């Protein structure tokens, strides 16, 4: 696909309802729910990833499900959809008669606003902001990738193949480590000061220090967003029937890699697999790397669901409506968890938890 460059008339406003495709909105809406679950665990346990280090009973199952299906699975999907949406926005601007220079200006302005929203989001609500990093990624993609040819964009497929090989190698190392391990170490979990702050102003100060580092760790997600850009150029989620085979293979391979790669971390987090500290660190690395493949995997699954839907029911309609308002939904859940779970607000996580959980609200890393 090439993006038309017709002579300018004016830049486009918001997308019209008739122009919306179900699959992208459905994917964004469903992933917002997964991200909300991941963030709840992080806020309750004041750490990244959100982890009960000594689970018992049903907590073991909860840890297992979080690492098998939630942690490191939601944000890669949004990265894919971010790259996809960037091309969709440029295409609509082109169709309205905007010049390439005008399109570039619109995209740069929107991504700069994302950076600003990200800073405000992190300062006021939640340290683990992704908006700022996506804004930076969007600026880089607009300048360096948007108008490039198909040959360059196929490079991203080679990069993903290489990442797949690296995951296989890392997986073999992890299996070897598990076989020779004699320890019983938990998965590494970083303490997050802002999530354990005793009052709001202290949490703001902590978040202002945490946000830059967190943002820098997210910027490499450009590799995932670029794959979304490649898919958008082929209109994969708009022309679902013509890409049925691609969607099936992507769903099977993407979720297969993410699930198998995340299984050791899920077992260790549940206390059903015991390894030494170096192996636990490698297992968490494998979990994060393989989780990237959940991005295209989940997007393909919801594309296949949308392909079979002729008239969305209440559940799919609700998810699609949430996906259409993904920025508002993302910010709303940060407000909700701050009001419901923070130590200086309702602190519901501590009030309803066992004494072990309450220990995690300490500002001392020893709470882990």
Helices and strands as residue ranges (DSSP letters): G 17-19, H 22-45, E 47-48, H 58-65, I 66-70, H 74-95, H 100-124, H 131-144, H 150-153, H 155-180, E 190-191, H 193-196, H 200-219, H 222-233, G 241-243, H 244-269, H 277-291, H 293-308, H 314-324, H 326-341, H 348-351, H 355-358, G 359-361, G 365-367
